[in-house]
Amino acid sequence: SEVDQVFAGETPGYVYTRYGNPTIAALEEAIRTLEAGAGACAFASGMAALHAALFACDLGSGSKVLASQDIYGATTNLLYTVFGSFGIQTFTADFSNIEELRQKAREVRPRVMIAETISNPLLKVCDIEACAEVARTVEAKFIIDNTFASPYLCRPLTHGADIVVHSATKYLGGHGDAMGGLAIVRDQADKAALVSTVKLVGGVLSVWEAHEIMRGLKTLGLRMERQCSNAQHLAERLSRHPRIRRVYHPMLASSADTRGQHTSEGMPCALQACGLVSIELGENTREAVFRFMDALRLCVRSTSLGDVFTSVLHPATSSHRDITPKRRHQLGIADGLVRISVGIESITDIIADIEQALEVST
């Protein structure tokens, strides 16, 4: 029968949403095209997409993962706790120091290397081509989390990455009302493993969420242009503010180390734009951060990012709260650090709100 043929994969069609759905398939095709990939698979969250991407690399007991020391806190926890329980070892390195990375890769011989296009929360930009070359020398798969850049700023597969993942909840959806994740592969052979994971483990993206994320993709370019422009203006303004110790943004000379040793021609265009700004308050304490955040009137407190509205987050008590204070200090994530996801509002209004909050709280 036709149903039997569809289940067997002999005939294209849809018989069960966990196995495929036309709305979800439309989103997968859209992101595949945007990322210039061979195939894509949608998931219920960015973490589900990352989990599947790692499993697609044929990890098993004794396998090793080499991760950027600057990756998202939840990614670190996933690697050490969930994958660690399966006997998979995780090592970290500074991916902005290519020679150090090369040496570590030769020492560890990982099956997978993983990094972010733009790191969370210090906004370091990854030299994807250089890192991909290191991965090839040790025959490792290279996964890039492209959430902070989006395919509008960078397409990592064209720079040598093997798998790209997104939290579609962020810039792709763009309105703070849909949760989802996406994984895109450079080699069609890797897609089968992603599909198998979503079928057997679950984590299926809902049809409505797929519809909402597709809606967001239609305005991605417009939003990113405005957000990146606003972020650059905000970073330049705050870099001169007396109550701020340091500003992190890829275009600022004062935060040049966020660009590490990234000087190769393979540098993604994300170097020239970013919709986020991180600031370290002069009074480098959690209490100062909380007073500042409480004083904001336009900007909202949110654990997400990439929305049309400007939002702020305190990494030490949210995205990186499960990392020890000592390790956060080593990574440069201070107690007085605030991450700002810049929205599409008038830049005059954004600056005015942040400056009034700084004046009354710090």
C-alpha positions as CSV (number, residue, x, y, z in Angstrom):
1,S,0.0,0.0,0.0
2,E,1.0,3.7,-0.3
3,V,1.3,4.0,3.5
4,D,3.6,1.0,3.6
5,Q,5.8,2.5,0.8
6,V,6.0,5.8,2.7
7,F,7.0,4.1,6.0
8,A,9.6,2.2,4.0
9,G,11.0,5.3,2.5
10,E,10.3,4.1,-1.0
11,T,7.7,6.9,-1.7
12,P,7.8,10.5,-0.4
13,G,4.9,11.4,1.8
14,Y,3.7,12.0,5.4
15,V,2.1,9.5,7.7
16,Y,3.1,10.6,11.2
17,T,4.5,14.0,12.4
18,R,7.4,12.4,14.3
19,Y,8.5,10.9,10.9
20,G,7.8,14.1,8.9
21,N,5.4,16.9,8.4
22,P,4.9,19.2,5.3
23,T,5.1,22.4,7.4
24,I,8.2,21.3,9.2
25,A,9.7,20.1,5.9
26,A,9.2,23.6,4.4
27,L,11.1,25.1,7.3
28,E,13.9,22.5,6.9
29,E,14.2,23.3,3.2
30,A,14.3,27.0,3.9
31,I,17.1,26.8,6.4
32,R,19.0,24.3,4.3
33,T,18.9,26.8,1.5
34,L,19.9,29.7,3.7
35,E,22.9,27.8,5.2
36,A,23.9,26.3,1.8
37,G,23.7,22.8,3.2
38,A,22.9,19.3,1.8
39,G,20.1,18.6,4.3
40,A,18.5,19.9,7.5
41,C,16.4,18.6,10.4
42,A,14.2,20.5,12.8
43,F,13.9,19.9,16.5
44,A,11.9,21.2,19.5
45,S,14.8,23.3,20.8
46,G,18.3,24.3,20.1
47,M,19.6,21.9,22.7
48,A,17.7,19.0,21.1
49,A,19.3,20.0,17.8
50,L,22.8,20.1,19.3
51,H,22.2,16.8,21.1
52,A,21.2,15.2,17.8
53,A,24.2,16.8,15.9
54,L,26.6,15.3,18.4
55,F,25.0,11.8,18.2
56,A,25.1,12.1,14.4
57,C,28.9,12.1,14.7
58,D,28.9,8.5,15.8
59,L,30.0,9.2,19.4
60,G,30.3,6.3,21.7
61,S,32.0,5.1,24.9
62,G,35.7,6.2,24.7
63,S,35.0,8.9,22.1
64,K,36.5,12.4,22.7
65,V,35.0,15.9,22.1
66,L,37.2,19.0,21.9
67,A,35.0,22.0,22.7
68,S,35.7,25.7,22.7
69,Q,36.2,27.0,26.2
70,D,33.8,29.9,25.4
71,I,30.7,27.9,24.4
72,Y,27.3,28.3,26.0
73,G,27.1,27.0,29.6
74,A,24.3,24.6,28.8
75,T,26.3,23.1,26.0
76,T,29.2,22.5,28.4
77,N,26.8,20.8,30.9
78,L,25.4,18.6,28.1
79,L,28.8,17.4,27.2
80,Y,30.1,16.8,30.7
81,T,26.9,15.3,32.2
82,V,24.7,13.7,29.6
83,F,27.5,12.6,27.2
84,G,29.9,12.0,30.0
85,S,27.5,9.4,31.4
86,F,28.0,7.4,28.2
87,G,31.7,7.4,28.6
88,I,32.3,10.3,26.2
89,Q,35.2,12.6,27.3
90,T,35.1,16.3,26.7
91,F,38.2,18.5,26.6
92,T,38.3,22.3,26.1
93,A,40.7,24.7,24.3
94,D,40.9,28.3,23.3
95,F,39.7,28.2,19.7
96,S,40.9,31.8,19.2
97,N,44.5,30.5,19.5
98,I,44.9,28.3,16.5
99,E,48.3,27.0,17.4
100,E,47.1,26.0,20.9
101,L,44.1,24.4,19.3
102,R,46.2,22.5,16.8
103,Q,48.4,21.1,19.6
104,K,45.4,20.2,21.7
105,A,43.7,18.4,18.8
106,R,46.8,16.4,18.1
107,E,47.0,15.4,21.7
108,V,43.3,14.6,22.2
109,R,42.5,13.2,18.8
110,P,38.8,14.1,19.1
111,R,36.0,12.6,17.1
112,V,34.2,16.0,17.3
113,M,35.2,19.6,17.6
114,I,32.6,22.2,18.5
115,A,32.5,26.0,18.7
116,E,30.3,29.0,18.2
117,T,30.4,31.5,15.4
118,I,30.1,34.3,18.0
119,S,30.7,33.2,21.5
120,N,28.3,33.6,24.5
121,P,28.7,36.0,26.3
122,L,32.0,37.6,25.4
123,L,31.3,37.8,21.6
124,K,34.5,36.2,20.4
125,V,34.4,35.5,16.7
126,C,35.6,32.1,15.5
127,D,38.0,31.7,12.6
128,I,35.9,28.9,11.1
129,E,38.2,28.0,8.2
130,A,41.3,27.8,10.4
131,C,39.4,25.6,13.0
132,A,38.0,23.5,10.2
133,E,41.4,22.8,8.9
134,V,42.6,21.7,12.3
135,A,39.6,19.4,12.5
136,R,40.4,17.8,9.2
137,T,44.0,17.1,10.2
138,V,42.7,14.9,13.0
139,E,39.7,13.5,11.1
140,A,37.2,15.1,13.4
141,K,33.7,16.4,12.6
142,F,33.4,20.1,13.2
143,I,30.1,21.5,14.6
144,I,29.4,25.2,14.7
145,D,26.6,26.8,16.7
146,N,25.5,29.7,14.4
147,T,22.8,31.0,16.7
148,F,24.4,34.4,17.4
149,A,25.2,35.1,13.8
150,S,22.4,33.6,11.8
151,P,22.9,32.7,8.1
152,Y,22.4,36.4,7.3
153,L,25.9,37.2,8.8
154,C,27.7,33.9,8.3
155,R,27.2,30.5,6.6
156,P,29.7,28.2,8.4
157,L,29.3,25.2,6.0
158,T,30.8,27.3,3.3
159,H,33.8,27.9,5.5
160,G,34.4,24.2,6.2
161,A,32.1,23.3,9.1
162,D,30.4,19.9,8.8
163,I,27.3,20.5,10.8
164,V,25.6,23.8,11.8
165,V,23.1,24.1,14.6
166,H,20.7,26.9,15.6
167,S,18.5,27.7,18.5
168,A,15.7,28.9,16.2
169,T,14.1,30.5,19.3
170,K,16.5,33.4,18.8
171,Y,17.2,35.4,15.6
172,L,15.5,33.0,13.2
173,G,12.2,33.2,15.0
174,G,12.9,36.7,16.1
175,H,9.8,37.5,18.1
176,G,10.2,35.7,21.4
177,D,7.1,33.5,20.8
178,A,8.4,30.3,19.3
179,M,10.9,27.7,20.5
180,G,12.8,25.4,18.1
181,G,16.2,24.1,16.9
182,L,17.7,23.3,13.6
183,A,20.7,21.2,12.4
184,I,22.1,21.5,8.9
185,V,24.7,19.2,7.4
186,R,27.2,19.7,4.6
187,D,27.1,16.0,3.6
188,Q,23.8,14.4,2.9
189,A,25.0,11.2,4.5
190,D,25.0,12.9,7.9
191,K,21.3,13.7,7.6
192,A,20.2,10.1,8.0
193,A,21.6,10.1,11.6
194,L,19.8,13.3,12.4
195,V,16.5,11.9,11.1
196,S,17.0,8.7,13.0
197,T,17.6,10.7,16.3
198,V,14.5,12.8,16.0
199,K,12.4,9.6,15.2
200,L,13.7,7.5,18.0
201,V,14.5,10.1,20.7
202,G,11.8,12.6,20.0
203,G,12.3,16.3,20.4
204,V,10.1,16.9,17.4
205,L,9.3,20.5,16.5
206,S,5.6,21.3,16.7
207,V,3.9,22.3,13.5
208,W,2.8,25.7,14.9
209,E,6.3,26.5,16.1
210,A,7.6,25.7,12.6
211,H,5.0,28.0,11.1
212,E,6.0,30.8,13.5
213,I,9.8,30.4,12.8
214,M,9.0,30.4,9.0
215,R,7.3,33.7,9.6
216,G,10.4,35.0,11.4
217,L,12.7,34.0,8.5
218,K,10.8,36.3,6.2
219,T,12.0,39.4,8.1
220,L,15.4,38.0,9.1
221,G,17.4,40.4,6.8
222,L,15.5,43.5,7.9
223,R,15.8,42.7,11.5
224,M,19.5,41.8,11.4
225,E,20.4,45.0,9.6
226,R,18.7,47.1,12.2
227,Q,19.9,45.1,15.2
228,C,23.5,45.1,14.0
229,S,23.5,48.8,13.3
230,N,21.9,49.6,16.6
231,A,24.4,47.3,18.4
232,Q,27.4,49.0,16.9
233,H,26.1,52.5,17.7
234,L,25.4,51.3,21.3
235,A,28.8,49.7,21.7
236,E,30.6,52.9,20.5
237,R,28.5,55.1,22.8
238,L,28.9,52.9,25.9
239,S,32.7,52.5,25.3
240,R,33.0,56.1,26.4
241,H,30.7,55.9,29.4
242,P,32.5,56.5,32.8
243,R,30.4,53.9,34.7
244,I,31.4,51.1,32.4
245,R,34.7,49.3,32.7
246,R,34.6,47.5,29.4
247,V,32.5,46.9,26.3
248,Y,32.6,43.7,24.3
249,H,31.6,43.9,20.6
250,P,33.6,42.5,17.6
251,M,33.9,45.9,15.9
252,L,35.4,47.7,18.9
253,A,39.2,48.2,19.1
254,S,38.9,48.2,22.9
255,S,37.7,44.6,22.7
256,A,40.1,43.5,20.1
257,D,40.9,40.3,22.0
258,T,37.3,39.1,21.3
259,R,38.7,38.7,17.8
260,G,41.7,36.7,19.0
261,Q,44.1,35.8,16.2
262,H,41.4,35.9,13.6
263,T,43.3,37.4,10.6
264,S,42.7,34.7,7.9
265,E,40.7,35.3,4.7
266,G,38.4,32.6,6.0
267,M,37.1,35.0,8.6
268,P,33.3,35.0,8.4
269,C,31.6,38.3,7.7
270,A,30.1,38.2,11.2
271,L,33.3,40.0,12.2
272,Q,31.8,43.2,10.7
273,A,28.5,42.9,12.5
274,C,26.8,41.6,15.6
275,G,23.4,42.2,17.2
276,L,24.7,41.9,20.8
277,V,26.8,44.0,23.1
278,S,28.2,42.9,26.5
279,I,29.3,45.4,29.1
280,E,31.2,45.1,32.4
281,L,30.0,47.6,34.9
282,G,32.5,49.8,36.8
283,E,31.2,48.4,40.0
284,N,31.9,44.8,39.2
285,T,29.3,43.1,41.4
286,R,26.1,41.2,41.1
287,E,24.3,43.8,43.2
288,A,25.3,46.5,40.8
289,V,24.0,44.5,37.9
290,F,20.7,43.8,39.6
291,R,20.2,47.5,40.4
292,F,21.0,48.4,36.8
293,M,18.6,45.9,35.4
294,D,15.8,46.9,37.8
295,A,16.2,50.5,36.7
296,L,15.6,49.8,33.0
297,R,12.3,51.0,31.6
298,L,12.4,50.1,27.9
299,C,14.8,47.2,27.8
300,V,13.5,44.0,29.4
301,R,15.2,41.2,31.4
302,S,15.1,38.0,29.4
303,T,17.0,34.7,29.2
304,S,16.6,34.7,25.5
305,L,18.0,36.9,22.7
306,G,17.6,37.9,19.1
307,D,14.1,39.3,19.6
308,V,12.8,42.6,18.1
309,F,12.9,44.2,21.6
310,T,16.1,44.9,23.5
311,S,16.8,42.6,26.4
312,V,19.4,42.2,29.0
313,L,20.8,39.1,30.8
314,H,23.3,38.5,33.7
315,P,25.4,35.5,32.5
316,A,26.8,34.7,36.0
317,T,23.3,33.9,37.3
318,S,21.7,32.6,34.2
319,S,23.4,31.1,31.1
320,H,26.6,30.3,33.0
321,R,25.3,29.9,36.6
322,D,26.3,26.2,36.7
323,I,29.9,27.0,36.0
324,T,32.0,27.5,39.1
325,P,33.0,31.1,40.1
326,K,36.6,30.2,39.6
327,R,36.0,28.9,36.1
328,R,33.9,31.9,35.2
329,H,36.7,34.2,36.3
330,Q,39.2,32.2,34.2
331,L,36.9,32.7,31.2
332,G,36.6,36.4,31.8
333,I,32.9,36.3,32.8
334,A,32.8,38.8,35.6
335,D,30.0,39.2,38.1
336,G,29.5,42.7,36.7
337,L,29.0,41.5,33.1
338,V,25.7,42.2,31.4
339,R,24.8,40.8,27.9
340,I,22.6,43.1,25.8
341,S,20.6,41.7,22.9
342,V,19.9,44.8,20.9
343,G,16.4,45.2,19.4
344,I,15.0,47.2,16.5
345,E,13.7,50.1,18.6
346,S,15.1,53.6,18.0
347,I,18.7,53.6,18.9
348,T,18.1,57.0,20.7
349,D,15.6,55.3,22.9
350,I,17.8,52.3,23.7
351,I,20.8,54.5,24.6
352,A,18.6,56.8,26.7
353,D,17.2,53.9,28.7
354,I,20.6,52.3,29.4
355,E,22.2,55.6,30.3
356,Q,19.5,56.6,32.7
357,A,19.7,53.1,34.4
358,L,23.4,53.5,34.7
359,E,23.1,56.9,36.3
360,V,20.5,56.0,38.9
361,S,21.9,52.5,39.8
362,T,25.7,52.6,39.7
